[in-house]
Amino acid sequence: MMESMSDMVWAINPINDSLGRVLLRMKEFAAEILEPAKINYHFDHNELELGLALNPEQRKNIYLVFKEALSNVAKYSAASDVQIFMQVHAALFTMVIADNGIGFNVADENSGNGLRNMTIRATEMGGTVLLETRPGMGTKLTLQLPVT
């Protein structure tokens, strides 16, 4: 599970302890990786409590799952559009990343370390990752984590 040094430093800096700061970093990364690939993206987080405090481990893992998922969209999906939805309800953080790309058959794919790493990150925090995809139907990844 490789992370860049800047991601690690960012995750432990107490100035970044809110969900709003995580969202800002996510938007910066989305622009950096999706715009050059000419993939449109939209964030839906209207009901998100931006002041919600997150510990360094939560910040790091939420961001790195997001980063891995968007990297996969840019590299493999052939998508033209990505929808990113986030909410916190009943102390459960939910992030859904859905693309309109080519999808894939999970059983046929050598998914490498990406999905495994995302699942490990979620599990370490008491959460889950669900991947829904099939050829020709795009891909939808849902991350759910308890937050307090």
C-alpha positions in Angstrom: 0.0 0.0 0.0 2.0 2.9 -1.3 1.1 6.4 -0.4 3.0 9.5 -1.4 4.9 11.4 1.3 2.7 14.4 0.7 -0.4 12.4 1.4 1.0 11.1 4.6 2.1 14.6 5.8 -1.3 16.0 4.8 -3.1 13.2 6.7 -1.3 13.9 10.0 -1.4 17.7 9.9 -4.1 18.7 12.5 -5.2 21.6 10.3 -6.8 19.0 8.0 -8.9 17.4 10.7 -12.3 18.2 9.2 -14.4 16.5 6.5 -14.4 19.8 4.7 -10.6 19.8 4.3 -10.8 16.2 3.0 -13.4 17.2 0.5 -11.2 20.1 -0.7 -8.2 17.8 -1.3 -10.5 15.3 -3.1 -11.7 18.1 -5.4 -8.1 19.1 -6.2 -7.2 15.5 -7.0 -10.3 15.0 -9.1 -9.4 18.0 -11.2 -5.8 16.9 -11.5 -6.5 13.4 -12.7 -9.9 13.6 -14.5 -9.7 16.9 -16.4 -6.6 15.9 -18.5 -8.5 12.6 -19.3 -11.5 14.7 -20.4 -13.8 13.0 -17.9 -16.6 15.2 -16.5 -17.2 14.9 -12.8 -19.7 16.1 -10.3 -19.6 16.1 -6.5 -22.9 15.8 -4.6 -22.3 16.6 -0.9 -25.0 19.2 -0.2 -26.0 17.6 3.1 -22.4 16.9 4.3 -21.4 18.3 7.6 -18.1 19.9 6.5 -17.0 20.6 10.1 -17.2 17.0 11.2 -13.8 16.1 12.8 -11.9 13.1 11.5 -8.9 11.5 13.0 -5.7 11.2 11.0 -6.4 7.5 10.1 -9.9 8.3 8.9 -8.7 11.3 6.8 -5.9 9.2 5.2 -8.0 6.2 4.4 -11.0 8.1 3.1 -8.7 10.1 0.8 -6.6 7.2 -0.4 -9.7 5.0 -1.2 -11.0 8.0 -3.2 -7.7 8.5 -4.9 -7.4 4.8 -5.9 -11.0 4.8 -7.2 -10.5 7.9 -9.3 -7.2 6.7 -10.6 -8.9 3.5 -11.8 -11.6 5.5 -13.5 -9.0 7.6 -15.3 -6.9 4.6 -16.4 -9.3 1.8 -17.2 -13.0 2.9 -17.4 -13.2 4.8 -20.7 -15.8 6.9 -18.9 -16.9 10.3 -19.9 -18.7 11.1 -16.6 -18.2 10.4 -12.9 -20.6 11.1 -10.1 -19.2 11.4 -6.6 -21.7 11.4 -3.7 -20.9 11.8 0.0 -23.0 11.9 3.1 -22.9 11.3 6.8 -26.0 9.9 8.3 -26.4 8.2 11.7 -22.6 8.3 12.3 -21.9 6.5 9.0 -19.9 8.1 6.3 -20.9 7.0 2.8 -19.0 7.8 -0.4 -20.3 6.5 -3.8 -18.2 6.9 -7.0 -20.1 5.9 -10.1 -18.9 6.1 -13.7 -20.5 5.5 -17.1 -17.5 3.6 -18.4 -17.1 0.2 -19.9 -17.4 -1.7 -16.6 -15.9 -5.2 -16.3 -16.5 -8.7 -15.1 -15.0 -8.9 -11.6 -14.5 -12.7 -12.0 -12.5 -12.2 -15.2 -10.3 -9.3 -14.0 -6.9 -9.5 -12.4 -7.9 -6.5 -10.2 -4.4 -6.1 -8.8 -3.9 -4.4 -5.5 -6.3 -1.5 -5.8 -9.6 -3.1 -4.7 -7.8 -5.2 -2.1 -6.1 -2.1 -0.7 -9.4 -0.2 -0.6 -11.1 -3.1 1.2 -8.3 -3.4 3.7 -8.4 0.3 4.5 -12.2 0.2 5.0 -12.0 -3.0 7.1 -9.3 -1.5 9.4 -11.8 1.3 10.3 -14.8 -1.0 10.7 -16.2 -0.2 7.3 -16.9 -1.8 4.0 -16.3 -1.4 0.3 -18.8 -2.6 -2.3 -18.0 -2.8 -6.0 -20.9 -3.1 -8.5 -20.0 -3.5 -12.2 -20.5 -5.5 -15.3 -19.4 -5.1 -18.9 -21.0 -2.2 -20.6 -22.7 -0.9 -17.5 -20.0 1.3 -15.8 -18.7 0.8 -12.3 -20.0 1.9 -8.9 -17.9 1.8 -5.7 -19.4 2.4 -2.3 -17.4 3.1 0.8 -19.1 3.1 4.2 -17.3 3.9 7.5 -18.4 4.7 11.0 -17.5 8.2 12.0 -18.2 10.0 15.3 
